[in-house]
Each structure stands twice: as C-alpha cells, then as structure tokens.
Amino acid sequence: MTRPGRTLVEKAIARFLRSLGDRNASPHTIKAYGTDLAQFAEYVGPQGWSDIDHVLIRGYLSNLYERGLSKTSVARSLAALRSLYRWLAQEGEVVQNPAALVATPKLPKKLPRVPTIEEVNTVLDSEMPDCSSFHERDQVILELLYGCGIRNSELIGINLDDIHWSNEVILVRGKGRKERYVPFGDSAKAAVQAYLPQRQQVLGETRHPTEKALLLNLRGTRLTTRSVGRIVKQIAIARGLSPDVHPHTLRHAFGTHLLEEGADLRAIQEMLGHERLSTTQRYTQLTVKHVMEVYDRTHPHANKSGD
C-alpha cells in the first residue's frame, strides 16, 4: 500500500522548519513548532492556503480545546501558526495572515513562587545530599544559577575560557547568540575553584581530554539542560523546597532578591540579559506581592479578624 503524498500545507511546514534551523533557532523551538504545526496540517488536510481563513483557524483551536489541551498549549499552537504565516508571506505564498485575526487565549497571570533568601541560602550552604552524584559540580550549578541569574541553556554553554578570573565576570551567550558579561561573587568563585581539580580528574578517566565545557557529566562531556533540571530539582526537594523548583526558579530568585535588597532595575535587566525593561519589571510584581504577604503576616494592625 503506497503512502499518499504530502499535502501542500505539510510541504510548506517542512520547508518552514528547515528555515528555522538555518536561522539558528533552538532545537527545542523547532521540535515544539513541528509538533504544533503537524496537528494543524492534519486538521486542514488537503486544503490550500486560499481555503484556510480565520474561521477555520478558530475551529482548529476549538478542536484543540475539545481534545483537552490547556490554554497555554492552544496559545502556543496559535503562535506557531502565526510564525508560519509570516514566513509564508516572506516567501510570497500568501498575502494575508488569517491567524493574526484570531485572538490569543487569555492566560491566567501566574507569578512564579520564588524561594526566600533564607530558603536559597539553606540549599547553598548545606552539605550536598546523597542524591548528588558529583558534589563539587552540583554546587557550581547552584552557585552560578543563583549567583549570576543565568538561564539553564546559558549555564551549560559556559566554557572554561569564558571565566575571566581577574575581572570576576563570566562571558555568557544568551538568546539570539547575544553575549554579555555577568559578575560572580566569592561563593561562586570558591565553588568553581573547588570543582576544577575534580573536573580534571573526570577528564583524565575519559576519552575527552580536550573538552572545553565548564560543566561535565561523569562521562566527560558537556552537561545537558535536562540533566541540570533534574539535579536542581533533586537537591531542592532534599533540602525541603517545593517539588516545582527548577533552574529558572533560581534565576527568578536572583532578580527578586536583588530588587528586594535595593538593586537598580536597569542593572538587574543588564545582568539577566533582558532585551526589554518591561520583562525585568515582572520582578517588581513579585517583590510587591512578597512585601504584602510579609505585611499581612506581621503587622499587628493588618488583620483585625481576631479582635
């Protein structure tokens, strides 16, 4: 039995995904777009671009809801579709973007729960739990995520020669390959210096003596974001933090705690590598929320229910 040929939409999606690869989009983004757009191609079948309008796209989103997808997943599918249409317009295959006429699902504004300074210090200052398979490396992971406020992907991308010891800064490669220098403090410095001899020992026992990555797995190759996520979660849980802690939680904690201690918002923006100040201002919301919680809990006149 011969497999039917790919539809016009499927062929266009395949070319679009290849173009994302050519533009150095992350493998995670390409995979997510591929999954979402494959569902769309299946829904529209053999129809051409002229047959697909905003009404049909709304029907597609309704179909996703019926299948049990969350608002976040549906919003992501619509975003993928809009990106596809923008590319089609650049290629001259369509004139209009019907996906732009469809409203994005309203998402609940959930602010992430940020550990307190005391909670983070407990994790950083305690002995490594038994779940840690490489104590010195795992301490570096925690110190750099919280001490520098970097993303998981930026952390694993650090090479040995990116650390500028004399200036106490690390060269970090952020989103869109944008580079920035982030400072690191004494705790992070001490953790890295304690780890480097152990790193060298791991390399000596493997086939990768020239590996440039700062953070290695026990096979002597660069650590992955998935491994970092697992390590952070395991250690956090072992230290009594919430099971939903992940590497980005420590980045949030970095920004929030700096703001709580009086740091300038633009300086935080620079260190976090945010393109827009509005992104950094989310930390103001987190801080105000925290201040209100402290006020309600501690001010003697805040809660009169006991009168």
Rosetta blueprint (number, residue, H / E / L):
1 M L
2 T L
3 R L
4 P L
5 G L
6 R L
7 T L
8 L H
9 V H
10 E H
11 K H
12 A H
13 I H
14 A H
15 R H
16 F H
17 L H
18 R H
19 S H
20 L H
21 G H
22 D H
23 R L
24 N L
25 A L
26 S L
27 P H
28 H H
29 T H
30 I H
31 K H
32 A H
33 Y H
34 G H
35 T H
36 D H
37 L H
38 A H
39 Q H
40 F H
41 A H
42 E H
43 Y H
44 V H
45 G L
46 P L
47 Q L
48 G L
49 W H
50 S H
51 D H
52 I L
53 D L
54 H H
55 V H
56 L H
57 I H
58 R H
59 G H
60 Y H
61 L H
62 S H
63 N H
64 L H
65 Y H
66 E H
67 R L
68 G L
69 L L
70 S L
71 K H
72 T H
73 S H
74 V H
75 A H
76 R H
77 S H
78 L H
79 A H
80 A H
81 L H
82 R H
83 S H
84 L H
85 Y H
86 R H
87 W H
88 L H
89 A H
90 Q H
91 E L
92 G L
93 E L
94 V L
95 V L
96 Q L
97 N L
98 P H
99 A H
100 A H
101 L H
102 V L
103 A L
104 T L
105 P L
106 K L
107 L L
108 P L
109 K L
110 K L
111 L L
112 P L
113 R L
114 V L
115 P L
116 T L
117 I H
118 E H
119 E H
120 V H
121 N H
122 T H
123 V H
124 L H
125 D H
126 S L
127 E L
128 M L
129 P L
130 D L
131 C L
132 S L
133 S L
134 F L
135 H H
136 E H
137 R H
138 D H
139 Q H
140 V H
141 I H
142 L H
143 E H
144 L H
145 L H
146 Y H
147 G H
148 C H
149 G L
150 I L
151 R L
152 N H
153 S H
154 E H
155 L H
156 I H
157 G L
158 I L
159 N E
160 L H
161 D H
162 D H
163 I E
164 H E
165 W L
166 S L
167 N L
168 E L
169 V E
170 I E
171 L E
172 V E
173 R E
174 G L
175 K H
176 G H
177 R H
178 K L
179 E E
180 R E
181 Y E
182 V E
183 P E
184 F L
185 G L
186 D H
187 S H
188 A H
189 K H
190 A H
191 A H
192 V H
193 Q H
194 A H
195 Y H
196 L H
197 P H
198 Q H
199 R H
200 Q H
201 Q H
202 V H
203 L H
204 G H
205 E L
206 T L
207 R L
208 H L
209 P L
210 T L
211 E L
212 K L
213 A E
214 L L
215 L L
216 L E
217 N L
218 L L
219 R L
220 G L
221 T L
222 R E
223 L L
224 T L
225 T H
226 R H
227 S H
228 V H
229 G H
230 R H
231 I H
232 V H
233 K H
234 Q H
235 I H
236 A H
237 I H
238 A H
239 R L
240 G L
241 L L
242 S L
243 P L
244 D L
245 V L
246 H L
247 P H
248 H H
249 T H
250 L H
251 R H
252 H H
253 A H
254 F H
255 G H
256 T H
257 H H
258 L H
259 L H
260 E H
261 E L
262 G L
263 A L
264 D L
265 L H
266 R H
267 A H
268 I H
269 Q H
270 E H
271 M H
272 L H
273 G L
274 H L
275 E L
276 R L
277 L H
278 S H
279 T H
280 T H
281 Q L
282 R H
283 Y H
284 T H
285 Q H
286 L H
287 T H
288 V H
289 K H
290 H H
291 V H
292 M H
293 E H
294 V H
295 Y H
296 D H
297 R H
298 T H
299 H L
300 P L
301 H L
302 A L
303 N L
304 K L
305 S L
306 G L
307 D L
